[in-house]
Structures are given as structure tokens and as C-alpha cells.
Amino acid sequence: MKNFVITILVLTVAITTLSAQNMENSGGNPFFQEWKTPFGTPPFSQIKLEHYIPAYEEGIKEQNQAIDKIVANRETPNFKNTIEALEVSGALIAKVYGVFTNLVATITNDEMQEIAEKVALMMARHQDDIYLNEGLFRKVKAVYDDQASENLNTEQKTLLKNYYLDFVRGGANLNEAQKKELRGINEELSKLNVQFGDNVRKENSKFRLVVDDRTDLEGLSEDMLSAAAEKAEAAGVRGKWLFTIDKPTLLPFLQFAKNRSLREKMYRAYMNRGNNNDELDNKKILARIVSLRVQKAKLLGYNTYADFVIEKKMAKTPENAYKLLYDVWKPTIKKAKSEVAEMQAIIDAEGGNFKLQPWDWWYYAEKVKKAKYDLDENMLRPYFKLDNVIKGVFRVATELFGLQFVPRPDIETYHPEVRVFEVREADGKHVGVLYTDYYPRDSKNSGAWCENFRLQTNIGGNFVAPLVANVGNFSRPTADKPSLISLDETLTLFHEFGHALHFLLPKVTYPGSSNVPADFVEFPSQMMEKWALQPEVLKLYATHYETGEVIPDSLIEKLERSGKFNQGFETGEYIAASILDLDYHTLTDAAEPDVPSFEAKSLAHMGIIPEFLPRYMSTNFLHIATWGYEAGYYSYLWSAVLDADAFEAFEERGIFDKKTASDYRKYILEPLGSVDLMENYKMFRGREPKVDALLRDRGLE
């Protein structure tokens, strides 16, 4: 997942030179000083909690002063004195934003969360101050209306269009009473979004399953038991086993634990996050968020919030998003029902007197995989040592684009487990910096994502290289073994690295060009997953952690034969969540919905089968409440159409074909949001994408 939703006016170019007044009045605040570090990387040890709010306040003040100058300028508005001036007006905000948003997700605490709530409110008000500034909008509109008089290039035209639309969509055409109402909605949403995410984070850390009888843990590997024993000892319950609901623990537990009641307990704890009628409950928060979004859409002249959101996406309308989802949903459910039949047959053959339930799926799917393909997770993990997988994904980037990844232990990090790499072209030219942070901890959000400490820009020929972070929650090493990650974690690492490449390799001038529609931004990340299990690639990195043996052909063949296994479930749980998201955001009534009943009606209407649930339930659906994917979770499937179709180009010509890789970099990775993305896709592929490749890829034909 990419944390891609960033306000174009906030993430302006992160220049490091600040005003002389700021330098004099820095008071030791590192955000007010030039960072004399390698490549201008953040000096994390100097940054304290008390520095954030003053830096944001000063950044807002500086940007307001810059905007006042734009409005007061008596020259005829043009691209340079209006749009480009806006692009460089928030340097200090960009500087603190890049650090704070990364750290509040990776090393947070209660004090940081309090700061996050204050910052969210400050920035919501500041954004409204910009979009609702009548004098500024007149300038932007004048440039937009008279753009034919300027010799603008494609990126400038795209940026100008986006600015104009963002002002209109931000309420610039509303009357004063409506603007006041919009401000209130935006402020309340900013608070609720932070609260929702903080509740889920606390739920992740809160649950602990302590087991004192080893017979209850039959089926779990020695590695899992060792890790659980280490956790228990660290928690002060020595001689027992402690399990949490972070993904590296949860999924193997559901796959291998024979104790059905414990599987159910773990599964329910994960799926019921935010739904326990306590101080961390998210039902009322989500209901209010949905209601406010309906109000906002109506105020801005849209029928639904989904209409408002998807207007700027590749899908253009909710109807198009729904159509794609349901077109794939039908063959997916058919496939899922056949998967259920296979698992139920095993349950019955074993004398189980029950029907398959959602907490049973992973356990019996693993048995089916073993029976059909003689393959299970424990056969694969020894070949997926985390360090080797990292080397593997780097090697793919080297083979495709000639990139080099040079360890830089001299560059400061925000946590001891974070590693830093300088990214260089084949000729040694500096590209950017990549931070990797791959282990779970209580201070860290769940999931995996890619974020920027700094965007690539090149205004006035002043090239600023990007600083990018890949974050995950993968299996930790134990006392006697290195980190051996699962197949799913391997794919996730490749996925997030695809996002990293997308933000390391752009060749754009303006920071606003980094805004990529959600239904395109997942394309490069999902595309990168395609290389992970190619036989040619596996032999580059999948070596046994003890013997160094390259993964054998027999195991690769089993992986290939099982490649479409369980796709009814994996695609189905995702589509169910996507439909649930759209159902919330196509509401036309601003009344706060009763979340449990709405969710139940949505699932019944889509025709989900009782053996599985959506990937996320309403009260822990971070993508739509906090991460900016509201009315946009469908994006992964939209992008999947693109990546399945695009990778066939590599399969046709060779997975490391230099010309295809060069075109992919030129037309897909480098432009970011500076061009018409579908037009660029057609330049890469020679035509528009076809859904057929996706259906073939997932065995859903």
C-alpha cells in the first residue's frame, strides 16, 4: 500500500534553505536549520516532540505570507507568478510533514498521537484557508482560463488543471455560509480520522493470547513456538507462549494451529478490532465520518461522496468501479465455492462435525494445498530469508534499470532496526535514498506501506532527490534463526518496493506532479510482485538460509502449479471489502448509519458466501477511514487489470528485456501524475489494457 493522498498545497518542494529570520530564531529547532547531512537526510536524533508544533505553525505562517504576496501581485496572473509560486510556498511545511507523518506511523506514542490530532486540525484549517481564499482563486482561475496564451508544457498544463479542480473541489465557488459549513466538516473529519486510526493501533497492541499448555499448540512450527516463547518471556510470563494479532503471527497461527477454538479466538480478535463496545470502539466514529462525507459531497454539488472522489480517478465514476468489481466478483464467487467444497470434503473425511467457518479457511486451505501440490508454507520459509529477499528485489531493479543499492550505515535512522541504502544509476549517479523498516513493534501501525520523507523536484533546474521509506511488519528473527518470511510477506516486500521505485525514479519538475490517482498508484507496486516468483528470479535470491542451496526446480514447479490456488478466497475477500467501501460512500442520506446493520446488508446484497468475510471489517478498515482510500479501495483491482496486462508484455519479450524495461520506466514510472496516465499506458503497451489478462492471471476465466 502506498500512503499516496497528500494535499498538493502542503507537500510543496522541500528546499533546505530557509529565511534568515528563521535561522536566527530557530531556538534549536532542527526544522528551522539547513540539514548538513548526507543528501539532506533528516537528523532524527536532533528532532524532539516539542519541535513539531512550532515548525508547523511557522510553516503555515510562511506559506500564508507567500500567498499574500501572490494575491497582492499586480502583474497579470501567469503560470510562474501564480502556480509555480504556490508550488514553492510551503517548503517548511513539507520538511516537517515528511518527517512527522512517517514517524507517527512507525515509532508513535500517546504524546505523538496528541500532536497528530492537533496537526490534523491545523492542516485542515490551513488547507481550507488556501482553497477558500477568493483572491487566490481568482488568480488561479485567470491563469486557467487564459492558459492558451502561455507556452506551457504537458506537465505544466496538467498541474494547472489539477490546481483549478482542487480549488473548485475545495469549495472555492461556495458562498460564505457554505464555506463556513465546509470548514466545520473538514475540521471534524480531521479529528475523527486520527482517532479511528489510533484506536485500531491500540487494538493491535492490546490483544494477547497466552497459552500455558503446549498440547494446545499442536501444528505450529518450532520457529513459531520459539518466537512465542520469547514474546512471553519479554512480557513477564516465562514458560508460556504469547501470541499477538500482528500479521506475521496471526496468519501462520490460522494456517497451522490444530486447536480450532484458539484459531477462532485469534481470528475474532483481529476482525473485531474497533468493535468491542469499549473506549476503542470505532462504530460511532465511522458512522459520523460517513455522514460528514455525505454532507461534504452534497455541499460541493455531488450526488455521493464516491462521485466526488472518483471524478479525478481513472475510473471516473462509481458505476465504472462497481462494474469492474462485479464483473470479477461473479467468477470469483464461483471459484470460492469450489474451494469451499474441497475443504469441506477434508473436514468430513476427518470426521469433523462442523461446516467450514471463516477462521477455518487458512487451516484447511493449507491442507488442500498440501494434498494437491505437495506444498506447504514450512517448505518455503527456509528459502525466504528476509535479507536474501531484499537482495532479490534489488537485483530485479538492477537487471531492469541498472540501479545500484549501496548500504549507507553513516546515514542516521529513526530506529535501530531501520536500514538505509543510497540508490544510484548504473553510472554511479545519485538517484535517491531508501529507508527500510520491516519488523513489527507496538509503536508501529499494522500493515505495510511506502512513504516519502522528501519528494523529487526540479524547479528552476534545482534538482532535489527523493527520500523514500518502505515499511512492513514481517516475521522477526528468533534467538537461533534469522528472519524467515512467508510467501505472502515476500510478495508484500516486492509490492512496497514497487511503490518505492515509482517515487525514486520520477523525472518531474513540480512536487504537485507526485499526486497519482489511487487506481493507478497501485499499478507499479502490483507489477513488481510479478517478478517475485518467476523461476529466473527465484534462483537469484531464494537460497536456503542454512545450506545456501538454491531453491530446487521441484519446489519452483510446485509454486508454479499452485500459482492460481485459493484465488477465489484471496480475490473474494478483497472485492468484498471494496464493495463495502463503495456502498458506504454511495449513500445519499446524511443520517449516521448503524454500522453493524449497514455492513450486514452490504454483505448480503453482494452475495458473499458465509465461509469468509471481507478483508477488513468496517471498524478496522484503515484504508477508507484514515489512509485516504475512501471510495477508492477498488483501486487495487483497477490497477491489477493494468499490471496483469502490462506484465504480459514482459512475458512476450523476456522478463528482463531491456527495451521493454526502458519503456516501462519512461512511460509508467518517471512521469508520476504529470501526464494523462491512460495515454502513457497506451504508449507503453500499444493499446488500452484488457481485463482478460487479469482473469487468466488468477485462474478466474
ZAMARGU-4260 file (C-alpha; in steps of 0.2 Angstrom, whole numbers, plus 5000, padded with zeros to 4 digits):
<rodrens>
0) 5000/5000/5000 | 5006/5017/4996 | 5001/5032/5008 | 4998/5042/4992 | 4985/5055/4997
5) 4994/5071/5000 | 4987/5089/4998 | 4996/5097/4983 | 4997/5113/4993 | 5005/5105/5008
10) 5019/5095/5000 | 5027/5108/4991 | 5046/5107/4987 | 5056/5103/5002 | 5070/5115/4999
15) 5083/5116/5013 | 5087/5134/5013 | 5075/5144/5025 | 5074/5163/5028 | 5087/5172/5038
20) 5074/5176/5051 | 5071/5158/5054 | 5089/5154/5055 | 5091/5167/5069 | 5075/5162/5078
25) 5077/5143/5077 | 5079/5141/5096 | 5087/5124/5092 | 5073/5118/5082 | 5081/5107/5068
30) 5067/5111/5056 | 5072/5129/5055 | 5090/5124/5050 | 5098/5118/5035 | 5102/5099/5037
35) 5120/5097/5034 | 5119/5078/5032 | 5122/5066/5018 | 5109/5071/5004 | 5100/5082/5017
40) 5093/5067/5026 | 5083/5071/5042 | 5094/5072/5058 | 5082/5061/5068 | 5092/5062/5085
45) 5090/5081/5085 | 5071/5081/5082 | 5061/5081/5098 | 5042/5080/5101 | 5042/5099/5106
50) 5049/5104/5088 | 5034/5098/5078 | 5020/5110/5083 | 5031/5126/5082 | 5038/5120/5065
55) 5021/5118/5058 | 5015/5134/5065 | 5030/5143/5057 | 5027/5134/5041 | 5009/5139/5040
60) 5014/5157/5043 | 5027/5157/5030 | 5015/5150/5017 | 5002/5162/5021 | 5014/5176/5019
65) 5019/5169/5002 | 5001/5168/4997 | 4998/5186/5002 | 5012/5191/4990 | 5004/5181/4976
70) 4987/5189/4979 | 4994/5206/4980 | 5005/5205/4965 | 4998/5217/4952 | 5006/5209/4937
75) 4994/5199/4926 | 4992/5181/4933 | 5003/5168/4924 | 5009/5151/4927 | 5026/5157/4935
80) 5019/5170/4947 | 5004/5161/4952 | 5005/5142/4950 | 5024/5140/4952 | 5024/5152/4966
85) 5011/5141/4975 | 5022/5126/4972 | 5037/5133/4982 | 5027/5142/4995 | 5026/5128/5008
90) 5044/5122/5010 | 5044/5122/5029 | 5028/5113/5030 | 5034/5100/5018 | 5050/5097/5028
95) 5041/5094/5045 | 5027/5084/5036 | 5039/5072/5028 | 5047/5068/5045 | 5031/5068/5056
100) 5019/5058/5045 | 5032/5044/5044 | 5037/5044/5062 | 5019/5045/5069 | 5016/5028/5060
105) 5032/5019/5064 | 5038/5025/5082 | 5022/5033/5089 | 5016/5035/5107 | 5002/5044/5116
110) 5011/5061/5115 | 5014/5059/5097 | 4996/5055/5094 | 4990/5070/5103 | 5002/5080/5092
115) 4994/5071/5077 | 4977/5077/5082 | 4982/5095/5084 | 4992/5094/5067 | 4977/5087/5058
120) 4966/5101/5064 | 4979/5114/5060 | 4982/5107/5042 | 4963/5105/5039 | 4961/5124/5043
125) 4976/5129/5033 | 4970/5119/5018 | 4953/5127/5019 | 4961/5145/5021 | 4970/5141/5005
130) 4956/5134/4994 | 4943/5146/5001 | 4954/5162/4998 | 4944/5171/4985 | 4959/5182/4979
135) 4970/5167/4976 | 4956/5158/4967 | 4954/5172/4955 | 4972/5172/4951 | 4972/5153/4948
140) 4956/5154/4938 | 4963/5168/4927 | 4978/5158/4923 | 4967/5143/4920 | 4956/5152/4908
145) 4970/5161/4899 | 4982/5146/4898 | 4982/5146/4879 | 4992/5162/4879 | 5006/5154/4888
150) 5018/5141/4880 | 5015/5128/4894 | 5022/5110/4893 | 5012/5094/4896 | 5017/5094/4915
155) 5013/5112/4917 | 4996/5110/4909 | 4992/5095/4920 | 4997/5104/4936 | 4987/5119/4931
160) 4971/5109/4928 | 4974/5100/4944 | 4976/5116/4954 | 4960/5123/4947 | 4950/5107/4950
165) 4957/5106/4968 | 4951/5124/4971 | 4934/5121/4964 | 4933/5104/4974 | 4939/5113/4989
170) 4924/5124/4989 | 4931/5140/4981 | 4914/5143/4972 | 4904/5141/4988 | 4895/5156/4996
175) 4901/5162/5013 | 4889/5152/5023 | 4893/5136/5013 | 4912/5139/5016 | 4909/5140/5034
180) 4899/5124/5034 | 4913/5116/5024 | 4927/5122/5036 | 4917/5114/5050 | 4915/5097/5041
185) 4934/5096/5037 | 4939/5100/5054 | 4928/5087/5062 | 4934/5074/5049 | 4952/5078/5053
190) 4950/5074/5071 | 4939/5058/5068 | 4952/5051/5055 | 4966/5052/5068 | 4955/5044/5082
195) 4950/5030/5071 | 4967/5025/5066 | 4974/5027/5084 | 4960/5015/5090 | 4965/5002/5078
200) 4983/5004/5083 | 4979/5002/5101 | 4968/4987/5097 | 4983/4979/5088 | 4994/4981/5103
205) 4981/4977/5116 | 4976/4959/5112 | 4987/4945/5119 | 4984/4926/5119 | 4994/4917/5132
210) 4995/4898/5131 | 5002/4888/5145 | 4999/4870/5138 | 5009/4866/5123 | 4997/4852/5118
215) 4985/4867/5113 | 4998/4872/5100 | 4999/4857/5090 | 5003/4860/5072 | 5013/4876/5075
220) 5031/4875/5069 | 5046/4876/5081 | 5050/4893/5074 | 5033/4900/5079 | 5034/4892/5096
225) 5051/4899/5099 | 5046/4916/5094 | 5030/4915/5105 | 5041/4909/5120 | 5052/4924/5118
230) 5037/4936/5117 | 5030/4928/5133 | 5047/4929/5142 | 5048/4948/5137 | 5031/4950/5144
235) 5035/4943/5160 | 5026/4926/5158 | 5041/4915/5156 | 5037/4896/5152 | 5022/4901/5142
240) 5018/4906/5124 | 5012/4923/5119 | 5003/4927/5103 | 4998/4943/5096 | 4987/4948/5081
245) 5000/4956/5070 | 5000/4948/5053 | 5017/4938/5055 | 5009/4929/5070 | 4991/4929/5065
250) 4992/4921/5048 | 5003/4906/5052 | 4993/4903/5068 | 4977/4902/5057 | 4986/4891/5044
255) 4994/4878/5056 | 4986/4878/5073 | 4975/4862/5075 | 4966/4870/5090 | 4950/4876/5082
260) 4944/4886/5097 | 4961/4896/5098 | 4960/4899/5079 | 4943/4907/5082 | 4949/4917/5096
265) 4963/4924/5086 | 4953/4927/5071 | 4938/4936/5080 | 4951/4947/5089 | 4958/4953/5073
270) 4942/4955/5064 | 4933/4964/5079 | 4946/4977/5081 | 4936/4993/5085 | 4920/4984/5088
275) 4921/4979/5106 | 4909/4992/5114 | 4923/5000/5124 | 4934/5015/5124 | 4942/5010/5107
280) 4926/5006/5098 | 4925/5014/5081 | 4907/5011/5076 | 4901/5029/5081 | 4917/5037/5074
285) 4914/5028/5057 | 4896/5032/5056 | 4900/5051/5059 | 4914/5050/5046 | 4902/5043/5033
290) 4888/5056/5037 | 4901/5070/5036 | 4907/5064/5019 | 4889/5064/5013 | 4886/5082/5019
295) 4903/5087/5011 | 4898/5079/4994 | 4881/5087/4994 | 4888/5104/4998 | 4900/5103/4984
300) 4887/5098/4971 | 4889/5079/4970 | 4876/5066/4972 | 4888/5055/4983 | 4905/5056/4991
305) 4910/5042/4979 | 4906/5053/4964 | 4916/5067/4972 | 4931/5055/4975 | 4931/5045/4959
310) 4929/5060/4947 | 4948/5063/4947 | 4952/5044/4946 | 4955/5034/4931 | 4938/5025/4934
315) 4929/5042/4933 | 4913/5036/4940 | 4907/5025/4954 | 4897/5015/4941 | 4913/5010/4932
320) 4921/5005/4948 | 4906/4994/4953 | 4906/4986/4936 | 4924/4981/4937 | 4921/4974/4954
325) 4905/4964/4950 | 4912/4958/4933 | 4926/4950/4943 | 4916/4945/4958 | 4905/4933/4948
330) 4918/4921/4943 | 4927/4924/4959 | 4912/4918/4970 | 4911/4903/4958 | 4929/4899/4961
335) 4927/4901/4980 | 4913/4889/4981 | 4923/4876/4973 | 4937/4880/4986 | 4924/4878/5000
340) 4919/4861/4993 | 4937/4855/4993 | 4940/4860/5011 | 4923/4853/5017 | 4927/4837/5010
345) 4943/4836/5020 | 4933/4841/5036 | 4921/4827/5033 | 4934/4814/5029 | 4942/4818/5045
350) 4926/4816/5055 | 4924/4834/5058 | 4906/4838/5063 | 4905/4856/5058 | 4904/4867/5042
355) 4919/4877/5037 | 4919/4894/5045 | 4930/4909/5041 | 4943/4905/5055 | 4945/4888/5047
360) 4949/4894/5029 | 4968/4896/5031 | 4970/4880/5040 | 4960/4869/5028 | 4966/4878/5013
365) 4984/4874/5018 | 4978/4855/5019 | 4971/4856/5002 | 4987/4864/4995 | 4997/4850/5003
370) 4986/4837/4996 | 4985/4844/4978 | 5003/4851/4976 | 5013/4843/4990 | 5017/4861/4996
375) 5016/4870/5012 | 5022/4886/5020 | 5035/4877/5030 | 5044/4871/5015 | 5046/4888/5008
380) 5051/4899/5023 | 5069/4892/5024 | 5072/4899/5006 | 5064/4916/5010 | 5077/4924/5022
385) 5072/4942/5023 | 5090/4948/5019 | 5090/4937/5004 | 5073/4943/4998 | 5079/4961/5000
390) 5094/4957/4989 | 5082/4949/4977 | 5071/4964/4974 | 5087/4975/4972 | 5093/4963/4959
395) 5077/4964/4949 | 5079/4983/4949 | 5097/4981/4944 | 5093/4969/4930 | 5078/4980/4924
400) 5085/4998/4926 | 5103/4996/4931 | 5100/5003/4948 | 5113/5000/4962 | 5108/5000/4981
405) 5123/5004/4992 | 5121/5002/5011 | 5124/5019/5020 | 5126/5015/5039 | 5133/5033/5040
410) 5115/5040/5037 | 5105/5042/5053 | 5089/5032/5056 | 5074/5035/5067 | 5075/5017/5074
415) 5090/5004/5076 | 5081/4992/5065 | 5080/5004/5050 | 5092/5001/5036 | 5097/5015/5024
420) 5103/5012/5005 | 5109/5025/4993 | 5101/5022/4976 | 5112/5025/4961 | 5111/5023/4942
425) 5122/5011/4933 | 5135/5025/4930 | 5135/5030/4949 | 5124/5045/4948 | 5114/5048/4964
430) 5095/5044/4962 | 5089/5045/4980 | 5089/5037/4997 | 5079/5022/5003 | 5075/5018/5021
435) 5068/5000/5025 | 5059/4996/5041 | 5052/4979/5041 | 5049/4972/5059 | 5033/4974/5069
440) 5033/4984/5086 | 5019/4991/5097 | 5024/5009/5092 | 5020/5005/5074 | 5005/5004/5063
445) 5000/4987/5056 | 5002/4983/5038 | 5014/4988/5025 | 5017/5005/5016 | 5028/5016/5006
450) 5030/5034/5011 | 5041/5049/5007 | 5052/5060/5018 | 5055/5071/5003 | 5049/5071/4985
455) 5059/5073/4969 | 5058/5090/4961 | 5067/5100/4949 | 5060/5118/4949 | 5072/5130/4941
460) 5085/5117/4937 | 5087/5114/4956 | 5086/5095/4957 | 5080/5088/4973 | 5082/5069/4975
465) 5069/5059/4984 | 5070/5051/5001 | 5058/5036/5002 | 5054/5023/5015 | 5047/5006/5014
470) 5039/5000/5030 | 5032/4982/5034 | 5028/4971/5048 | 5037/4955/5044 | 5042/4939/5054
475) 5056/4944/5066 | 5072/4933/5068 | 5072/4922/5084 | 5086/4918/5095 | 5093/4904/5084
480) 5086/4909/5067 | 5086/4924/5055 | 5070/4932/5049 | 5062/4919/5038 | 5047/4927/5030
485) 5032/4919/5022 | 5027/4919/5004 | 5014/4932/5007 | 5027/4943/5016 | 5039/4941/5001
490) 5026/4947/4989 | 5022/4961/5001 | 5040/4967/5001 | 5041/4966/4982 | 5024/4976/4982
495) 5030/4990/4993 | 5047/4991/4983 | 5037/4994/4968 | 5030/5009/4976 | 5047/5014/4981
500) 5053/5013/4963 | 5039/5024/4957 | 5045/5038/4969 | 5063/5035/4967 | 5063/5036/4948
505) 5052/5051/4943 | 5058/5064/4931 | 5046/5079/4935 | 5048/5097/4939 | 5035/5101/4952
510) 5030/5092/4968 | 5012/5093/4963 | 5015/5080/4949 | 5018/5067/4963 | 4999/5066/4965
515) 4994/5050/4956 | 4977/5043/4956 | 4974/5028/4968 | 4968/5017/4954 | 4985/5020/4945
520) 4997/5021/4960 | 4995/5003/4964 | 5000/4998/4947 | 5019/4999/4949 | 5018/4990/4966
525) 5007/4976/4960 | 5018/4975/4944 | 5034/4972/4955 | 5025/4957/4963 | 5025/4948/4946
530) 5044/4946/4946 | 5045/4939/4964 | 5041/4921/4959 | 5047/4920/4941 | 5059/4905/4941
535) 5073/4915/4934 | 5071/4927/4948 | 5069/4915/4962 | 5086/4907/4958 | 5094/4924/4961
540) 5088/4926/4979 | 5079/4911/4986 | 5093/4901/4994 | 5091/4890/5010 | 5096/4900/5025
545) 5107/4886/5032 | 5115/4877/5017 | 5115/4891/5004 | 5106/4879/4992 | 5097/4887/4978
550) 5078/4883/4978 | 5076/4867/4969 | 5067/4866/4952 | 5055/4853/4960 | 5049/4867/4973
555) 5048/4880/4959 | 5037/4869/4949 | 5025/4866/4964 | 5025/4885/4966 | 5020/4887/4948
560) 5007/4874/4948 | 4999/4881/4964 | 5000/4899/4957 | 4981/4901/4955 | 4977/4892/4971
565) 4965/4900/4983 | 4961/4914/4971 | 4943/4913/4975 | 4946/4917/4993 | 4960/4930/4990
570) 4951/4940/4977 | 4935/4937/4985 | 4939/4944/5002 | 4947/4959/4994 | 4932/4963/4982
575) 4920/4961/4997 | 4929/4975/5006 | 4930/4986/4990 | 4911/4984/4988 | 4908/4988/5006
580) 4919/5004/5004 | 4909/5009/4989 | 4892/5005/4997 | 4896/5017/5012 | 4902/5031/5000
585) 4887/5030/4988 | 4875/5034/5002 | 4864/5049/4998 | 4857/5051/5015 | 4867/5061/5028
590) 4860/5051/5043 | 4873/5042/5053 | 4871/5024/5048 | 4870/5010/5060 | 4887/5002/5056
595) 4883/4983/5060 | 4867/4983/5051 | 4873/4993/5036 | 4888/4981/5035 | 4877/4966/5036
600) 4865/4972/5022 | 4880/4976/5011 | 4887/4959/5013 | 4870/4951/5010 | 4867/4962/4994
605) 4884/4957/4986 | 4880/4939/4989 | 4896/4935/5000 | 4897/4916/5005 | 4897/4913/5024
610) 4914/4904/5024 | 4923/4921/5023 | 4922/4939/5027 | 4929/4955/5019 | 4947/4958/5021
615) 4943/4972/5033 | 4928/4975/5043 | 4920/4992/5045 | 4928/4996/5062 | 4946/4992/5057
620) 4945/4997/5038 | 4960/5009/5039 | 4961/5012/5021 | 4944/5020/5020 | 4944/5029/5037
625) 4962/5035/5039 | 4973/5031/5024 | 4964/5041/5010 | 4957/5026/5000 | 4939/5030/5004
630) 4928/5026/4989 | 4945/5020/4982 | 4949/5003/4989 | 4943/4996/4972 | 4959/5004/4965
635) 4969/4988/4968 | 4958/4978/4956 | 4958/4993/4943 | 4977/4993/4944 | 4978/4974/4944
640) 4970/4975/4926 | 4984/4986/4921 | 4998/4976/4929 | 4992/4959/4923 | 4991/4966/4905
645) 5007/4975/4906 | 5017/4961/4913 | 5012/4950/4898 | 5022/4962/4888 | 5037/4957/4898
650) 5032/4938/4896 | 5031/4940/4877 | 5048/4948/4876 | 5058/4942/4891 | 5056/4947/4909
655) 5072/4957/4909 | 5070/4964/4891 | 5080/4980/4891 | 5069/4989/4878 | 5053/4984/4887
660) 5060/4989/4904 | 5066/5006/4897 | 5049/5010/4890 | 5041/5004/4907 | 5052/5016/4916
665) 5049/5030/4903 | 5030/5029/4901 | 5025/5022/4918 | 5037/5026/4932 | 5045/5043/4928
670) 5030/5054/4924 | 5021/5051/4940 | 5005/5062/4939 | 5012/5074/4926 | 5003/5067/4911
675) 4987/5058/4906 | 4991/5041/4913 | 4980/5031/4901 | 4988/5039/4886 | 5005/5035/4893
680) 4999/5017/4896 | 4994/5015/4878 | 5011/5022/4873 | 5019/5008/4883 | 5008/4994/4878
685) 5002/5000/4861 | 4984/4999/4866 | 4972/5000/4881 | 4973/4987/4894 | 4961/4971/4893
690) 4953/4963/4908 | 4956/4946/4900 | 4974/4946/4907 | 4968/4948/4925 | 4956/4933/4923
695) 4969/4922/4916 | 4982/4928/4929 | 4970/4922/4943 | 4963/4907/4935 | 4945/4915/4935
700) 4941/4913/4917
</rodrens>
